[in-house]
Structure formats: C-alpha cells, structure tokens
Amino acid sequence: MDRRVTACGLIRPTITLLCLFAGLAHAAPITVKDDAGKALTLQAPAQRVISLAPSLTEMLYEAGGGDKLVGAVEYSDFPPQALKVPRIGSNQKLDLERIATLKPDLVLVWFHGNAQREVERLTALNIPMAYFEPHGIADIPGVLERIGQLMGSERVASAAATKFRARHATLQKENAGRAPVRVFYQIAQKPLLTINDQQIISDVIRLCGGVNVFGKEPMLVPHLSTESVVATNPDVILTARMGGHGDGPQRAMDEASLTGWLKFGSLTAVKNRQLWLIPGDTISRHGPRILDGAQSVCAALDDTRKTK
C-alpha cells in the first residue's frame, strides 16, 4: 500500500474521500439576508465584486474583501487603494456595458441611494445583488459581518465589527448625560435641505447629546424655508465640508454655504459663533469612518455647550 503523504497531509488510501469532504464543506452555499429583506444565496464566496457606493467600497475593504473589488462608482476614494479600481459610473448613472465587461459575480447596492431606474437596468444582467443601507450607527457592524460572509472573509469582518462596536460603546459612555444642544444640520444651501431623525447623521447628533431641530419632520430629507430655520433658533449649525477626510471640525463663520445665516444676528448659533464644518466623507458616508465624523460632531457640540 502506498503510504506517501499527500498535499492534504493524509496517506493515499483515504485522500480521495476526505479531500472530497473538505471540498464540499468549502463549497457550501452562503445565504445572507440583505437590507431589502431579500435572502441572497451564493454557491461560493464572491471573487469579482462591484460597489455602487463609496460607503460600500469602504465597507468591503474593512470586511477583508478589497482584493476582490473589480469596479466602483465615482468618489470611491477610501482607502487609497480604491482609487486604482476601475470606475463604472456614478450612483445616478451606471455604465452597464463596462459592468458587464468586468464580469462581476456580486454587486453591492446602496439601498435607496442608487437611482432606482439604474438598478432596474442592472438587474437585466442577472448578476447577484445585495442591498445594504444602515439607518443607525449600530447597524454598521452587522453590514460588515454580512459582507464578510459573502466574501468568505468572516474572521476579518468579525474583528472589524467587534472593534467598531467597542469604539461606539466608548463614545456612548463618554457623551452620556451631556447637556442637550439644539442642532440644525444643513445638507445643502440651494435648495435648503436637512435630515430627519431616521437618517444616520441624526443618530450621530443623538450620540453626541444633540437634538435635531427638524428630527420630527416626516420626510427623510426635508426641504426648508429660511424662516423655518430661524424660527427653531438652533444653538449650533453644522454642515459637511465636501471631500473632507479628517482633521476634525472647523469653525465656519466665513464658509460660503453658511454665511447667509450671519444676517440673522438674533440666532443663538450666530451670536455665539457656532457655525461648523464637519469632514464630509466621515459624516456623510454610511460606513466605518462615521465614528470619526461623530467625534467631530461631539467636539463641535462640546464647544457650543461652553457658550450656554
């Protein structure tokens, strides 16, 4: 009997059967429920992935699947290696021909963030699609874990999720019991837009002890009048510095998108010089770096508390 050791570390009489079992175990189907409520089943971990949102690109790398990313939308610029990935359009206009050429076996979709008409066109390519959209900070680690499952990188994703949960808990503890601060968060100036309490940025504001003055609005992104903002008289006004990766909050009394408020000298936020820019990429993306954005928001709100 040939007793030579094989690549599986087993003697030849048993190699065929046991390696077959190992192969079957490795090829076990993967089923994940996404944020659209759909159960997606892959026969094996995805090897060629396309991301339709910068936040999902960041999630993919954090979950250990960055080496499998073959295409991403514009502004997928973090981590730096994502800049080398081919572009396949924007979240509002996809290049379906380019996507088909890249032969993906999985597409990560930003639920409600990608243009529905474009997603519908994409379904015609019959590529497996997983929809993700965390509504709160606490939802992010679960997304990391599910992406890790789809990539076959569960250990990396689990470690990243554990680290995120621990940091989130620390921020919650540090900001518990802080005096409330009334916050107006400006998404855009023209038209004047904000967010309600169902949007993840509002969850960041709550984490820092803030109260979104338009949190009870029925629309996720309400359109406002200048008069409605003045009537709420916020303690602080925040907006995102687009393209900002870090460096913390910046007082923004001369920021072009905010200077229009200076003529309302009776506003508490204006009187106390509490107009702030938050690094946009950390606060606006529904991904792991949102806790960096939270630290910036908390720092701005702490400064506001000193004026009350």
DAVEN-V146443 format. One record per residue. N is the residue number from 1. PSI is psi in whole degrees, -180 to 180 (999 if undefined). OMEGA is omega in whole degrees, 0 to 359 (NA if undefined). D_FIRST is the distance of its C-alpha to the first C-alpha in whole Angstrom. Layout:
n=N psi=PSI omega=OMEGA d_first=D_FIRST
n=N psi=PSI omega=OMEGA d_first=D_FIRST
This chain:
n=1 psi=132 omega=180 d_first=0
n=2 psi=115 omega=184 d_first=4
n=3 psi=19 omega=180 d_first=6
n=4 psi=143 omega=179 d_first=9
n=5 psi=136 omega=181 d_first=12
n=6 psi=-176 omega=180 d_first=14
n=7 psi=-25 omega=178 d_first=18
n=8 psi=0 omega=179 d_first=18
n=9 psi=22 omega=184 d_first=16
n=10 psi=154 omega=177 d_first=13
n=11 psi=151 omega=191 d_first=10
n=12 psi=-37 omega=183 d_first=9
n=13 psi=-26 omega=182 d_first=8
n=14 psi=-4 omega=188 d_first=12
n=15 psi=-45 omega=186 d_first=13
n=16 psi=-49 omega=184 d_first=15
n=17 psi=-47 omega=185 d_first=17
n=18 psi=-37 omega=178 d_first=18
n=19 psi=-30 omega=175 d_first=19
n=20 psi=-44 omega=177 d_first=21
n=21 psi=-42 omega=180 d_first=22
n=22 psi=-42 omega=179 d_first=23
n=23 psi=-40 omega=178 d_first=25
n=24 psi=-40 omega=180 d_first=27
n=25 psi=-41 omega=182 d_first=28
n=26 psi=-32 omega=184 d_first=29
n=27 psi=14 omega=181 d_first=31
n=28 psi=137 omega=180 d_first=33
n=29 psi=150 omega=179 d_first=37
n=30 psi=123 omega=179 d_first=39
n=31 psi=127 omega=181 d_first=43
n=32 psi=136 omega=174 d_first=46
n=33 psi=123 omega=183 d_first=49
n=34 psi=-176 omega=185 d_first=52
n=35 psi=0 omega=171 d_first=55
n=36 psi=1 omega=180 d_first=56
n=37 psi=10 omega=181 d_first=55
n=38 psi=144 omega=175 d_first=52
n=39 psi=117 omega=179 d_first=49
n=40 psi=129 omega=179 d_first=47
n=41 psi=125 omega=173 d_first=43
n=42 psi=142 omega=180 d_first=41
n=43 psi=-18 omega=178 d_first=37
n=44 psi=163 omega=178 d_first=36
n=45 psi=141 omega=180 d_first=38
n=46 psi=142 omega=180 d_first=41
n=47 psi=-22 omega=182 d_first=40
n=48 psi=106 omega=190 d_first=43
n=49 psi=143 omega=173 d_first=46
n=50 psi=137 omega=180 d_first=50
n=51 psi=132 omega=181 d_first=53
n=52 psi=17 omega=176 d_first=56
n=53 psi=141 omega=177 d_first=58
n=54 psi=-37 omega=180 d_first=58
n=55 psi=-38 omega=179 d_first=57
n=56 psi=-33 omega=175 d_first=54
n=57 psi=-46 omega=178 d_first=53
n=58 psi=-42 omega=179 d_first=54
n=59 psi=-43 omega=183 d_first=52
n=60 psi=-46 omega=179 d_first=49
n=61 psi=-44 omega=182 d_first=48
n=62 psi=-31 omega=181 d_first=49
n=63 psi=2 omega=175 d_first=46
n=64 psi=13 omega=182 d_first=44
n=65 psi=16 omega=184 d_first=44
n=66 psi=-31 omega=181 d_first=46
n=67 psi=-9 omega=180 d_first=43
n=68 psi=3 omega=180 d_first=43
n=69 psi=119 omega=182 d_first=47
n=70 psi=-9 omega=179 d_first=48
n=71 psi=146 omega=181 d_first=51
n=72 psi=158 omega=179 d_first=54
n=73 psi=169 omega=176 d_first=58
n=74 psi=153 omega=179 d_first=61
n=75 psi=9 omega=172 d_first=61
n=76 psi=84 omega=190 d_first=58
n=77 psi=12 omega=179 d_first=58
n=78 psi=135 omega=355 d_first=57
n=79 psi=171 omega=186 d_first=54
n=80 psi=-33 omega=181 d_first=55
n=81 psi=-19 omega=178 d_first=52
n=82 psi=-22 omega=179 d_first=53
n=83 psi=-22 omega=181 d_first=56
n=84 psi=-8 omega=183 d_first=53
n=85 psi=137 omega=179 d_first=52
n=86 psi=141 omega=178 d_first=54
n=87 psi=142 omega=180 d_first=57
n=88 psi=31 omega=180 d_first=57
n=89 psi=-159 omega=180 d_first=60
n=90 psi=177 omega=179 d_first=62
n=91 psi=-14 omega=179 d_first=62
n=92 psi=-18 omega=182 d_first=65
n=93 psi=108 omega=183 d_first=64
n=94 psi=148 omega=174 d_first=60
n=95 psi=90 omega=185 d_first=59
n=96 psi=-35 omega=179 d_first=57
n=97 psi=-43 omega=179 d_first=56
n=98 psi=-42 omega=179 d_first=55
n=99 psi=-46 omega=180 d_first=53
n=100 psi=-38 omega=180 d_first=51
n=101 psi=-33 omega=182 d_first=51
n=102 psi=-11 omega=176 d_first=49
n=103 psi=55 omega=179 d_first=46
n=104 psi=152 omega=172 d_first=46
n=105 psi=4 omega=175 d_first=44
n=106 psi=139 omega=174 d_first=46
n=107 psi=128 omega=175 d_first=50
n=108 psi=122 omega=186 d_first=51
n=109 psi=138 omega=175 d_first=55
n=110 psi=104 omega=183 d_first=58
n=111 psi=124 omega=182 d_first=59
n=112 psi=-8 omega=180 d_first=63
n=113 psi=-32 omega=176 d_first=63
n=114 psi=147 omega=179 d_first=62
n=115 psi=126 omega=185 d_first=64
n=116 psi=-38 omega=181 d_first=64
n=117 psi=-35 omega=179 d_first=64
n=118 psi=-40 omega=178 d_first=62
n=119 psi=-39 omega=178 d_first=59
n=120 psi=-39 omega=176 d_first=60
n=121 psi=-37 omega=182 d_first=60
n=122 psi=-33 omega=181 d_first=56
n=123 psi=-23 omega=180 d_first=55
n=124 psi=-18 omega=179 d_first=55
n=125 psi=-7 omega=177 d_first=52
n=126 psi=41 omega=176 d_first=50
n=127 psi=134 omega=177 d_first=49
n=128 psi=134 omega=182 d_first=47
n=129 psi=136 omega=176 d_first=50
n=130 psi=129 omega=183 d_first=50
n=131 psi=128 omega=179 d_first=54
n=132 psi=142 omega=177 d_first=55
n=133 psi=90 omega=177 d_first=58
n=134 psi=130 omega=180 d_first=59
n=135 psi=-19 omega=180 d_first=62
n=136 psi=164 omega=180 d_first=62
n=137 psi=-41 omega=184 d_first=61
n=138 psi=-14 omega=179 d_first=58
n=139 psi=-21 omega=188 d_first=57
n=140 psi=-47 omega=180 d_first=55
n=141 psi=-32 omega=177 d_first=52
n=142 psi=-37 omega=176 d_first=51
n=143 psi=-43 omega=177 d_first=51
n=144 psi=-45 omega=182 d_first=49
n=145 psi=-41 omega=181 d_first=47
n=146 psi=-38 omega=175 d_first=47
n=147 psi=-40 omega=177 d_first=46
n=148 psi=-40 omega=177 d_first=43
n=149 psi=-46 omega=182 d_first=42
n=150 psi=-28 omega=180 d_first=42
n=151 psi=-15 omega=188 d_first=41
n=152 psi=22 omega=181 d_first=38
n=153 psi=47 omega=186 d_first=40
n=154 psi=-39 omega=183 d_first=40
n=155 psi=-45 omega=179 d_first=40
n=156 psi=-45 omega=181 d_first=43
n=157 psi=-41 omega=179 d_first=45
n=158 psi=-41 omega=178 d_first=45
n=159 psi=-41 omega=179 d_first=46
n=160 psi=-40 omega=180 d_first=49
n=161 psi=-42 omega=179 d_first=50
n=162 psi=-43 omega=179 d_first=50
n=163 psi=-42 omega=180 d_first=52
n=164 psi=-46 omega=181 d_first=54
n=165 psi=-39 omega=180 d_first=55
n=166 psi=-43 omega=180 d_first=56
n=167 psi=-39 omega=177 d_first=58
n=168 psi=-44 omega=180 d_first=60
n=169 psi=-38 omega=178 d_first=60
n=170 psi=-44 omega=179 d_first=62
n=171 psi=-38 omega=177 d_first=64
n=172 psi=-44 omega=181 d_first=65
n=173 psi=-42 omega=182 d_first=66
n=174 psi=-30 omega=185 d_first=68
n=175 psi=2 omega=180 d_first=70
n=176 psi=136 omega=176 d_first=71
n=177 psi=5 omega=178 d_first=74
n=178 psi=149 omega=178 d_first=76
n=179 psi=135 omega=182 d_first=79
n=180 psi=145 omega=178 d_first=79
n=181 psi=130 omega=182 d_first=79
n=182 psi=120 omega=190 d_first=81
n=183 psi=133 omega=166 d_first=79
n=184 psi=120 omega=179 d_first=79
n=185 psi=116 omega=183 d_first=76
n=186 psi=115 omega=176 d_first=77
n=187 psi=-44 omega=180 d_first=75
n=188 psi=156 omega=181 d_first=77
n=189 psi=-44 omega=181 d_first=81
n=190 psi=104 omega=359 d_first=81
n=191 psi=160 omega=181 d_first=81
n=192 psi=115 omega=186 d_first=81
n=193 psi=151 omega=174 d_first=78
n=194 psi=-164 omega=179 d_first=76
n=195 psi=154 omega=175 d_first=73
n=196 psi=-173 omega=186 d_first=74
n=197 psi=-8 omega=179 d_first=72
n=198 psi=-8 omega=181 d_first=69
n=199 psi=147 omega=189 d_first=68
n=200 psi=-29 omega=178 d_first=65
n=201 psi=-34 omega=177 d_first=68
n=202 psi=-32 omega=176 d_first=70
n=203 psi=-38 omega=175 d_first=67
n=204 psi=-45 omega=179 d_first=67
n=205 psi=-44 omega=178 d_first=71
n=206 psi=-42 omega=179 d_first=71
n=207 psi=-37 omega=183 d_first=68
n=208 psi=6 omega=180 d_first=71
n=209 psi=17 omega=179 d_first=73
n=210 psi=162 omega=177 d_first=75
n=211 psi=117 omega=178 d_first=77
n=212 psi=117 omega=185 d_first=76
n=213 psi=-16 omega=176 d_first=80
n=214 psi=24 omega=184 d_first=79
n=215 psi=-28 omega=184 d_first=76
n=216 psi=0 omega=178 d_first=77
n=217 psi=144 omega=183 d_first=78
n=218 psi=-30 omega=182 d_first=76
n=219 psi=143 omega=178 d_first=75
n=220 psi=-41 omega=178 d_first=72
n=221 psi=87 omega=183 d_first=74
n=222 psi=143 omega=168 d_first=77
n=223 psi=136 omega=186 d_first=80
n=224 psi=163 omega=167 d_first=83
n=225 psi=155 omega=177 d_first=86
n=226 psi=-39 omega=182 d_first=88
n=227 psi=-35 omega=181 d_first=90
n=228 psi=-34 omega=177 d_first=87
n=229 psi=-46 omega=180 d_first=86
n=230 psi=-38 omega=181 d_first=89
n=231 psi=-30 omega=180 d_first=90
n=232 psi=-21 omega=179 d_first=86
n=233 psi=66 omega=182 d_first=88
n=234 psi=154 omega=176 d_first=84
n=235 psi=-28 omega=184 d_first=84
n=236 psi=147 omega=176 d_first=81
n=237 psi=126 omega=180 d_first=80
n=238 psi=148 omega=169 d_first=77
n=239 psi=165 omega=183 d_first=75
n=240 psi=141 omega=171 d_first=72
n=241 psi=104 omega=187 d_first=72
n=242 psi=134 omega=181 d_first=70
n=243 psi=-1 omega=181 d_first=67
n=244 psi=121 omega=181 d_first=68
n=245 psi=-23 omega=184 d_first=64
n=246 psi=-145 omega=177 d_first=66
n=247 psi=5 omega=174 d_first=68
n=248 psi=-178 omega=183 d_first=70
n=249 psi=155 omega=177 d_first=73
n=250 psi=131 omega=173 d_first=76
n=251 psi=136 omega=193 d_first=79
n=252 psi=52 omega=181 d_first=81
n=253 psi=-18 omega=179 d_first=84
n=254 psi=14 omega=177 d_first=85
n=255 psi=127 omega=187 d_first=82
n=256 psi=-38 omega=183 d_first=83
n=257 psi=-9 omega=182 d_first=81
n=258 psi=-15 omega=187 d_first=83
n=259 psi=-20 omega=178 d_first=86
n=260 psi=-23 omega=180 d_first=88
n=261 psi=-16 omega=185 d_first=88
n=262 psi=-24 omega=180 d_first=90
n=263 psi=-10 omega=176 d_first=93
n=264 psi=74 omega=187 d_first=92
n=265 psi=-17 omega=180 d_first=94
n=266 psi=-12 omega=178 d_first=94
n=267 psi=132 omega=180 d_first=90
n=268 psi=-43 omega=181 d_first=89
n=269 psi=-37 omega=180 d_first=86
n=270 psi=-47 omega=180 d_first=88
n=271 psi=-37 omega=184 d_first=90
n=272 psi=11 omega=178 d_first=88
n=273 psi=46 omega=182 d_first=86
n=274 psi=59 omega=171 d_first=83
n=275 psi=125 omega=190 d_first=81
n=276 psi=144 omega=171 d_first=78
n=277 psi=132 omega=177 d_first=75
n=278 psi=136 omega=179 d_first=71
n=279 psi=118 omega=191 d_first=69
n=280 psi=-42 omega=184 d_first=68
n=281 psi=-25 omega=181 d_first=64
n=282 psi=-27 omega=182 d_first=64
n=283 psi=-27 omega=188 d_first=66
n=284 psi=-17 omega=181 d_first=66
n=285 psi=134 omega=183 d_first=62
n=286 psi=62 omega=185 d_first=60
n=287 psi=-171 omega=187 d_first=57
n=288 psi=-31 omega=183 d_first=56
n=289 psi=2 omega=179 d_first=59
n=290 psi=-22 omega=176 d_first=61
n=291 psi=-27 omega=171 d_first=62
n=292 psi=-43 omega=176 d_first=63
n=293 psi=-39 omega=179 d_first=66
n=294 psi=-40 omega=178 d_first=66
n=295 psi=-37 omega=178 d_first=67
n=296 psi=-44 omega=179 d_first=69
n=297 psi=-44 omega=180 d_first=71
n=298 psi=-39 omega=179 d_first=71
n=299 psi=-41 omega=179 d_first=73
n=300 psi=-42 omega=181 d_first=75
n=301 psi=-35 omega=176 d_first=76
n=302 psi=-39 omega=177 d_first=77
n=303 psi=-39 omega=179 d_first=79
n=304 psi=-40 omega=180 d_first=81
n=305 psi=-30 omega=181 d_first=81
n=306 psi=-20 omega=182 d_first=83
n=307 psi=-6 omega=186 d_first=86
n=308 psi=999 omega=NA d_first=86
